Amino acid sequence: MQNKNIVFISIAILIIAFFGGAYFYKNAQSEESVALAKEQALLFQRPYSYVIGKEDAKVQLVEFFDPACGTCAQFHHLTKTLLTKYKGDIKLVLRYAPFHKNSHYAVKMLEGAREQGKFMETLEFMFATQRQWIKHHEVQANVLWSLLPNVKDLDMEKLSEFMNSSKGDEIIKQDLADAEKLGVNKTPGYIVNGKPLQNFGFEPLKELIESEL
């Protein structure tokens, strides 16, 4: 009788251990999946990223751009038409990929303007005046600095203070690291719901977006 009790208790312990182990393994896997998904999502959009559109939009359009990039300037207006056409269904996440020489200065100026709520006005001013502050594909920081007072209500003193901080540098460093992981090596670089634009052009971009709607 005593032997039967021992066998019964042993079997019960084994069953509890099996289901307990399975439960903890499943939970650990689930937590790992959540962590991986979160890490993957951060590659596309960081908490500091400049976003246009609803956070829960059906389509996430990530654009890695350089303020000194001529093609980025041309596509800026085209992507705006898509944002208008699919308003509510698409959000644009702007990330930096300052590949031109000295363009990190332009990005820092842009981030400084953003601190004053002047991001889009400054970006569009930079795109509109690119020919004046870029020479032989190199950003002429002093020329751009002399032009920026033309951005309405942009406080140059505050901008100067921002340029002396490391905030802009940290954002650039993180964006470049994410761009490298995502295989972005030229601008503008587009990624739609995690899918990179394979054939560059406005029509392919439009088609890729529409396929996700």
C-alpha positions in Angstrom: 0.0 0.0 0.0 2.8 2.4 0.9 4.6 1.6 -2.4 1.4 2.5 -4.3 1.2 5.8 -2.6 4.8 6.6 -3.4 4.2 5.7 -7.1 1.0 7.9 -7.1 2.8 10.9 -5.6 5.7 10.5 -8.0 3.4 10.5 -11.0 1.6 13.5 -9.7 4.9 15.4 -9.2 6.0 14.5 -12.7 2.7 15.8 -14.2 2.9 19.0 -12.3 6.5 19.5 -13.3 5.7 18.8 -16.9 2.7 21.3 -17.2 4.6 23.8 -15.0 7.6 23.7 -17.2 5.5 24.0 -20.4 3.7 27.0 -18.9 6.9 28.8 -18.0 8.4 27.9 -21.4 5.4 29.2 -23.3 5.4 32.4 -21.2 9.1 32.9 -21.8 8.7 32.5 -25.6 5.8 34.9 -25.6 7.8 37.5 -23.7 10.7 37.0 -26.1 8.4 37.5 -29.1 7.0 40.7 -27.6 10.5 42.0 -27.0 11.6 41.1 -30.5 8.6 42.8 -32.0 9.1 45.9 -30.0 12.8 46.0 -30.9 11.9 45.5 -34.6 9.2 48.3 -34.4 11.8 50.7 -32.9 14.0 50.2 -36.0 11.3 52.0 -38.0 10.1 54.5 -35.6 11.8 55.8 -32.5 10.0 57.7 -29.7 11.6 60.9 -30.9 10.8 60.4 -34.6 8.9 63.2 -36.4 5.5 61.7 -37.4 2.8 63.1 -39.7 -0.5 61.4 -39.5 -2.5 59.2 -37.1 -0.3 56.9 -34.9 -2.5 53.9 -35.6 -2.7 54.5 -39.4 -3.0 51.4 -41.5 0.1 52.2 -43.5 3.4 53.3 -41.9 5.6 55.1 -44.5 9.1 55.5 -43.2 11.4 57.9 -45.1 15.1 58.2 -44.4 16.1 61.5 -45.9 18.9 64.1 -46.0 18.1 67.8 -46.0 20.9 68.2 -48.5 19.5 65.6 -50.9 18.0 67.0 -54.1 15.8 64.0 -54.8 14.5 64.2 -51.2 13.4 67.8 -52.0 11.6 66.7 -55.1 9.9 63.7 -53.4 8.9 65.8 -50.4 6.1 67.4 -52.4 5.0 64.1 -53.9 4.7 62.3 -50.6 2.7 65.2 -49.3 0.1 64.5 -52.1 -0.1 60.9 -50.9 -0.6 62.0 -47.3 -3.4 64.2 -48.4 -5.0 61.6 -50.7 -4.9 58.9 -48.0 -5.4 61.0 -45.0 -6.2 58.9 -42.0 -4.9 55.7 -43.5 -1.2 56.7 -43.8 1.4 58.1 -41.5 4.8 59.4 -42.5 7.8 58.8 -40.2 10.7 61.0 -41.0 14.2 59.6 -40.2 17.6 61.1 -40.9 20.3 59.7 -43.2 22.7 62.6 -43.6 25.0 61.0 -46.2 26.2 64.3 -47.8 29.3 65.9 -46.5 28.5 68.2 -43.5 24.8 67.5 -43.8 24.7 66.5 -40.1 24.9 70.3 -39.4 21.8 70.8 -41.5 20.0 68.0 -39.5 21.1 69.6 -36.2 19.7 72.9 -37.3 16.5 71.2 -38.3 16.2 69.5 -35.0 16.9 72.9 -33.3 14.1 74.4 -35.3 11.9 71.5 -34.3 12.5 72.4 -30.6 10.8 75.7 -31.4 7.9 74.1 -33.3 9.3 75.1 -36.6 10.3 71.7 -38.1 8.2 71.7 -41.3 8.7 75.4 -42.1 12.4 75.0 -41.7 12.6 71.7 -43.7 10.7 73.2 -46.6 12.8 76.3 -46.5 15.9 74.2 -46.6 14.6 72.2 -49.6 13.6 75.4 -51.4 17.0 77.0 -50.9 19.3 74.0 -51.4 21.1 75.5 -54.3 22.3 78.4 -52.2 23.8 76.4 -49.3 25.1 73.3 -51.1 28.3 73.4 -53.2 29.7 70.4 -54.9 27.4 68.1 -52.8 28.8 69.6 -49.6 26.7 71.6 -47.1 28.0 75.1 -46.6 26.9 75.4 -42.9 27.8 79.1 -42.7 25.6 80.0 -45.7 22.7 77.9 -44.4 23.0 79.7 -41.1 22.9 83.1 -42.7 19.7 82.1 -44.6 17.7 80.6 -41.7 16.7 83.9 -40.2 14.3 84.1 -43.2 12.3 81.3 -41.5 9.4 83.2 -39.8 9.7 83.4 -36.0 12.8 81.1 -35.9 14.8 82.2 -32.8 18.4 82.0 -33.9 19.7 82.5 -30.4 17.8 79.4 -29.2 19.0 77.6 -32.3 22.6 78.5 -31.5 22.1 77.0 -27.9 20.7 73.8 -29.4 23.7 73.5 -31.8 25.9 73.4 -28.7 24.0 70.5 -27.2 24.4 66.8 -28.0 20.7 66.0 -28.5 20.9 66.4 -32.3 24.0 64.2 -32.5 22.4 61.4 -30.5 19.4 61.4 -32.8 21.6 61.3 -35.9 23.7 58.5 -34.5 20.6 56.4 -33.7 18.9 57.1 -37.1 22.1 56.1 -38.9 22.4 52.9 -36.9 18.8 52.0 -37.7 19.3 52.9 -41.4 22.3 50.6 -41.6 20.4 47.7 -40.0 17.5 48.2 -42.4 19.9 48.3 -45.4 19.2 52.0 -46.3 22.3 53.3 -48.1 20.8 56.2 -50.2 18.2 58.9 -49.9 15.4 59.1 -50.0 15.0 55.5 -48.6 11.4 54.4 -48.3 10.0 51.5 -46.2 6.2 50.7 -46.2 4.9 48.6 -43.4 8.3 47.1 -43.0 8.7 46.5 -46.8 11.6 48.4 -48.5 10.8 50.1 -51.8 12.7 47.8 -54.3 12.3 49.8 -57.5 12.8 53.5 -56.8 10.3 56.0 -58.2 7.0 57.7 -57.3 4.8 55.2 -59.1 6.4 52.2 -57.5 6.1 53.9 -54.1 2.4 54.8 -54.7 1.7 51.2 -55.8 3.4 49.8 -52.7 1.4 52.0 -50.4 -1.8 51.2 -52.2 -1.1 47.5 -51.9 -1.1 47.9 -48.1 -4.3 49.9 -47.8 
